[in-house]
């Protein structure tokens, strides 16, 4: 008997069957659908970075001509949906599984099941706890989160030094229910305090979605009227901070340093009155890297390295924002 709830398993089975019966978006020129492999792919949600990963995976499958079929799920941050899909996919003998686990702990049983079913697992962006990952995961595509935060901390120090501010007060809007966001903050703080030792983090509260970040940001501004900046650890936190500053009438007084590019973030950077810098890992690039990694695994090849470094991009000027908008007309990062 399955260990997963019947309702969740039934939904996952229905979704999985629908994908199998649909015309795949993966490249299959010159062969039958999925004849060279089927890959289960789980996205944590369907927007922003994860939409980029989806398009990058599809682009790779189409351009490689290897006939891979992508069987996709938007887990919507639900560990039970993720687990049910992995359960069904493993039973259906997929050739590989690509996912950004919803939880470092709650996702371990699903990843272990895939591994024990003989399915190679590729993590991207997030993964399960390190000890378990080293046992059950074949490869982890990761933009170093400490370096990610460190680049932004240096950009923040550049800004404050140019303004003659040696003791800025900064509030963090976080996404620290995932470990990478903790590492981002640690990198940010290390870079900032190394150059501005009198800087102060006056608040660190969860605000990973725009609406949540606005609610938290407004409370922070009330509690700390002398605040100099927000640091958003993720895209929702960043744009929530920008909105909070704007609607509170603090433009020109409080600035934002953000994470994860989007059309709105690029426009805010182009305007440059509130958002002063944004650091990003391209979902499109990660998706293509995941496709290449799966292709290597199925061919019996590999670098032998557990972690594959994804490139990290820092944007600090209005010209950077304008260029991003030109290069991403569909808004997919």
PLY file of the C-alpha trace (Angstrom):
ply
format ascii 1.0
element vertex 333
property float x
property float y
property float z
element edge 332
property int vertex1
property int vertex2
end_header
0.00 0.00 0.00
1.24 3.50 -0.84
2.52 5.60 2.05
0.93 8.71 0.50
-2.66 9.98 1.06
-5.09 8.44 -1.44
-6.49 11.79 -2.58
-3.03 13.24 -3.25
-1.91 10.06 -4.99
-5.05 10.07 -7.17
-4.45 13.70 -8.18
-0.83 12.98 -8.95
-1.75 9.88 -10.98
-4.34 11.85 -12.95
-1.84 14.63 -13.65
0.86 12.13 -14.58
-1.48 10.24 -16.93
-2.59 13.48 -18.56
1.01 14.37 -19.27
1.67 10.95 -20.77
-1.34 11.29 -23.04
-0.54 14.84 -24.15
1.73 15.88 -26.97
5.04 16.58 -25.25
6.76 19.90 -25.61
10.10 18.11 -25.50
11.97 17.64 -28.74
11.13 14.34 -30.38
12.04 14.94 -34.01
12.76 11.77 -35.87
11.53 9.40 -33.13
8.68 8.25 -30.92
7.59 10.24 -27.89
9.89 9.47 -24.97
11.80 6.75 -26.78
15.09 8.06 -25.39
13.83 8.63 -21.87
11.21 10.19 -19.66
12.13 12.76 -17.02
9.94 13.74 -14.09
10.33 17.46 -13.36
8.94 19.21 -10.27
8.71 23.01 -10.02
8.06 24.66 -6.65
5.70 27.08 -8.38
4.88 28.28 -11.91
6.19 31.84 -11.82
9.46 33.75 -11.95
12.56 31.61 -11.52
10.66 28.34 -11.82
8.97 29.43 -15.03
12.48 30.09 -16.32
13.63 26.62 -15.27
10.63 25.10 -17.05
11.37 26.98 -20.27
15.08 26.17 -20.00
14.35 22.45 -19.62
11.96 22.54 -22.57
14.42 24.53 -24.68
17.14 21.97 -24.03
14.87 19.05 -24.83
13.75 20.65 -28.07
17.21 21.69 -29.20
19.01 18.49 -28.25
16.78 16.30 -30.41
17.24 13.42 -27.98
13.55 12.54 -27.72
13.28 13.12 -23.98
9.74 13.48 -22.64
9.23 15.87 -19.72
6.57 14.87 -17.21
5.99 18.04 -15.20
4.35 19.05 -11.92
3.89 22.45 -10.28
4.01 21.41 -6.61
2.78 24.86 -5.48
4.98 24.57 -2.40
3.05 21.47 -1.23
5.30 18.67 -0.01
2.47 16.11 -0.19
1.81 16.90 -3.87
5.52 16.65 -4.55
5.74 13.29 -2.74
2.72 11.85 -4.53
4.10 12.79 -7.93
7.50 11.30 -7.13
5.80 8.13 -5.89
3.84 7.71 -9.12
6.77 8.73 -11.33
9.06 6.24 -9.61
6.50 3.48 -10.04
6.26 4.39 -13.73
10.02 3.92 -14.15
10.98 7.42 -15.24
14.64 7.63 -16.22
15.46 10.64 -14.04
13.86 13.07 -11.63
14.63 16.81 -11.54
13.28 18.86 -8.65
13.71 21.79 -6.29
12.48 20.12 -3.07
9.79 21.96 -1.15
11.40 21.10 2.18
14.90 20.08 3.26
13.35 17.56 5.65
9.79 16.75 4.53
11.00 15.99 0.98
13.54 13.37 2.11
11.16 10.37 1.93
10.18 11.19 -1.65
13.78 11.60 -2.80
14.81 8.44 -0.96
11.97 6.54 -2.67
13.13 7.70 -6.11
16.71 6.69 -5.32
15.65 3.27 -4.01
13.57 2.82 -7.18
16.72 3.30 -9.26
15.79 6.79 -10.47
18.69 9.29 -10.56
17.73 12.51 -8.79
18.95 15.97 -9.81
18.29 18.84 -7.40
18.32 22.48 -8.45
18.12 25.68 -6.39
17.13 23.81 -3.21
17.77 20.27 -2.00
17.21 18.03 0.98
19.50 18.09 4.01
23.12 17.59 3.03
23.69 14.18 4.64
20.60 12.74 2.96
21.38 14.51 -0.32
24.81 12.90 -0.47
23.10 9.50 -0.18
20.12 9.91 -2.48
20.91 12.72 -4.96
23.13 12.29 -8.03
23.73 15.97 -8.80
22.86 19.38 -7.34
22.76 22.49 -9.55
23.29 25.45 -7.26
24.30 29.06 -7.48
26.36 29.46 -4.32
23.88 31.18 -1.96
26.65 32.64 0.21
28.27 34.24 -2.85
24.79 35.34 -3.99
24.31 37.29 -0.76
27.93 38.45 -0.62
27.63 40.16 -4.02
24.57 42.06 -2.83
26.19 42.97 0.49
29.10 44.49 -1.40
26.66 46.42 -3.60
24.90 47.73 -0.47
28.25 48.80 1.00
29.10 50.58 -2.27
25.83 52.50 -2.08
26.17 53.57 1.54
29.82 54.55 1.17
28.90 56.72 -1.81
26.23 58.38 0.38
28.61 58.83 3.31
26.55 56.55 5.54
28.75 54.43 7.81
26.09 52.97 10.12
23.05 52.03 8.00
20.07 50.36 9.64
18.73 47.52 7.49
15.68 45.27 7.79
15.63 41.82 6.23
12.50 40.36 4.63
13.34 36.70 4.47
12.50 33.34 2.94
14.42 31.39 5.55
12.10 28.39 5.59
14.62 27.17 2.98
18.30 26.90 3.85
19.55 28.77 0.79
17.93 31.97 2.08
19.74 31.66 5.40
22.99 31.32 3.45
22.09 34.35 1.32
21.68 36.48 4.42
24.91 35.24 5.94
26.78 36.17 2.76
25.10 39.58 2.67
25.98 40.29 6.29
29.57 39.11 5.92
30.20 41.47 3.00
28.34 44.40 4.56
29.89 44.19 8.04
33.37 43.62 6.63
33.21 47.07 5.05
30.73 48.83 7.36
31.21 47.32 10.82
28.77 49.81 12.37
25.91 48.69 10.13
22.98 47.13 11.95
20.32 44.56 11.04
17.37 45.91 13.03
14.81 43.28 11.94
14.72 39.92 10.20
11.21 38.66 9.50
9.62 36.34 6.98
8.10 38.04 3.96
8.60 35.79 0.97
5.50 36.84 -0.99
4.70 40.40 -2.06
1.59 40.72 0.12
3.33 39.24 3.16
6.38 41.44 2.61
4.20 44.57 2.42
2.45 43.73 5.70
5.73 43.00 7.47
7.52 45.95 5.83
4.89 48.43 7.02
5.26 47.18 10.59
9.03 47.44 10.35
8.87 51.03 9.10
6.59 51.92 12.01
8.92 50.30 14.53
12.07 51.72 12.93
11.36 55.17 11.46
15.11 55.72 11.00
15.45 52.68 8.71
17.84 53.12 5.80
17.15 50.02 3.71
15.37 46.73 3.20
17.12 43.59 2.04
14.78 41.20 0.24
16.10 37.63 0.21
13.77 36.56 -2.64
11.74 38.08 -5.44
8.49 38.51 -3.51
10.34 40.05 -0.59
12.13 42.44 -2.90
9.05 43.73 -4.68
7.07 43.84 -1.44
9.79 46.05 0.01
9.75 48.32 -3.04
5.97 48.65 -2.80
6.15 49.36 0.94
8.67 52.16 0.49
6.63 53.69 -2.33
3.20 53.56 -0.64
4.62 54.75 2.70
6.01 57.90 1.11
9.59 56.94 1.97
11.01 57.13 -1.56
14.38 58.88 -1.43
14.69 57.99 2.25
14.67 54.18 2.31
16.24 52.03 -0.41
16.01 48.33 -1.28
18.58 45.69 -2.15
16.92 42.70 -3.73
17.12 39.18 -5.03
15.74 37.44 -8.13
15.07 39.38 -11.30
11.64 39.86 -12.85
10.01 42.40 -15.15
8.88 44.44 -12.12
12.32 44.26 -10.53
14.00 45.33 -13.77
11.62 48.28 -14.09
12.31 49.28 -10.49
16.04 49.05 -11.13
15.67 51.08 -14.30
13.88 53.75 -12.24
16.60 53.39 -9.56
14.90 55.62 -6.96
14.15 52.72 -4.59
15.74 49.50 -5.84
19.50 50.03 -5.97
20.77 46.53 -6.75
19.41 43.08 -7.50
21.20 39.74 -7.69
19.88 36.82 -9.71
20.37 33.28 -10.89
18.72 32.79 -14.28
16.04 30.11 -14.25
16.51 29.65 -17.99
20.20 28.91 -17.47
19.50 26.49 -14.60
16.86 24.68 -16.65
19.26 24.20 -19.54
21.95 23.01 -17.13
19.50 20.52 -15.63
18.69 19.19 -19.10
22.38 18.80 -19.89
22.98 17.05 -16.56
20.17 14.56 -17.18
21.48 13.92 -20.69
24.95 13.17 -19.26
23.51 10.86 -16.60
21.47 8.90 -19.11
24.55 8.59 -21.34
26.54 7.22 -18.40
28.69 10.33 -18.25
29.23 12.90 -15.55
31.73 15.31 -14.06
31.99 13.38 -10.83
31.24 16.55 -8.88
28.15 16.55 -6.67
27.51 20.31 -6.99
27.43 22.09 -10.34
27.79 25.86 -9.99
25.09 27.98 -11.61
26.12 31.49 -12.70
25.15 34.45 -10.50
24.41 37.89 -12.00
24.49 41.23 -10.20
22.52 44.23 -11.53
23.25 47.66 -10.06
22.44 50.39 -12.59
19.44 51.71 -14.52
21.20 50.52 -17.68
21.29 46.97 -16.23
17.55 47.10 -15.67
16.83 48.41 -19.16
19.08 45.77 -20.72
17.35 42.98 -18.78
13.96 44.16 -20.04
15.25 44.18 -23.61
16.74 40.69 -23.28
13.67 39.21 -21.54
10.65 40.61 -23.39
8.47 37.74 -22.14
9.48 38.44 -18.53
10.86 34.94 -18.00
14.08 35.24 -15.94
0 1
1 2
2 3
3 4
4 5
5 6
6 7
7 8
8 9
9 10
10 11
11 12
12 13
13 14
14 15
15 16
16 17
17 18
18 19
19 20
20 21
21 22
22 23
23 24
24 25
25 26
26 27
27 28
28 29
29 30
30 31
31 32
32 33
33 34
34 35
35 36
36 37
37 38
38 39
39 40
40 41
41 42
42 43
43 44
44 45
45 46
46 47
47 48
48 49
49 50
50 51
51 52
52 53
53 54
54 55
55 56
56 57
57 58
58 59
59 60
60 61
61 62
62 63
63 64
64 65
65 66
66 67
67 68
68 69
69 70
70 71
71 72
72 73
73 74
74 75
75 76
76 77
77 78
78 79
79 80
80 81
81 82
82 83
83 84
84 85
85 86
86 87
87 88
88 89
89 90
90 91
91 92
92 93
93 94
94 95
95 96
96 97
97 98
98 99
99 100
100 101
101 102
102 103
103 104
104 105
105 106
106 107
107 108
108 109
109 110
110 111
111 112
112 113
113 114
114 115
115 116
116 117
117 118
118 119
119 120
120 121
121 122
122 123
123 124
124 125
125 126
126 127
127 128
128 129
129 130
130 131
131 132
132 133
133 134
134 135
135 136
136 137
137 138
138 139
139 140
140 141
141 142
142 143
143 144
144 145
145 146
146 147
147 148
148 149
149 150
150 151
151 152
152 153
153 154
154 155
155 156
156 157
157 158
158 159
159 160
160 161
161 162
162 163
163 164
164 165
165 166
166 167
167 168
168 169
169 170
170 171
171 172
172 173
173 174
174 175
175 176
176 177
177 178
178 179
179 180
180 181
181 182
182 183
183 184
184 185
185 186
186 187
187 188
188 189
189 190
190 191
191 192
192 193
193 194
194 195
195 196
196 197
197 198
198 199
199 200
200 201
201 202
202 203
203 204
204 205
205 206
206 207
207 208
208 209
209 210
210 211
211 212
212 213
213 214
214 215
215 216
216 217
217 218
218 219
219 220
220 221
221 222
222 223
223 224
224 225
225 226
226 227
227 228
228 229
229 230
230 231
231 232
232 233
233 234
234 235
235 236
236 237
237 238
238 239
239 240
240 241
241 242
242 243
243 244
244 245
245 246
246 247
247 248
248 249
249 250
250 251
251 252
252 253
253 254
254 255
255 256
256 257
257 258
258 259
259 260
260 261
261 262
262 263
263 264
264 265
265 266
266 267
267 268
268 269
269 270
270 271
271 272
272 273
273 274
274 275
275 276
276 277
277 278
278 279
279 280
280 281
281 282
282 283
283 284
284 285
285 286
286 287
287 288
288 289
289 290
290 291
291 292
292 293
293 294
294 295
295 296
296 297
297 298
298 299
299 300
300 301
301 302
302 303
303 304
304 305
305 306
306 307
307 308
308 309
309 310
310 311
311 312
312 313
313 314
314 315
315 316
316 317
317 318
318 319
319 320
320 321
321 322
322 323
323 324
324 325
325 326
326 327
327 328
328 329
329 330
330 331
331 332
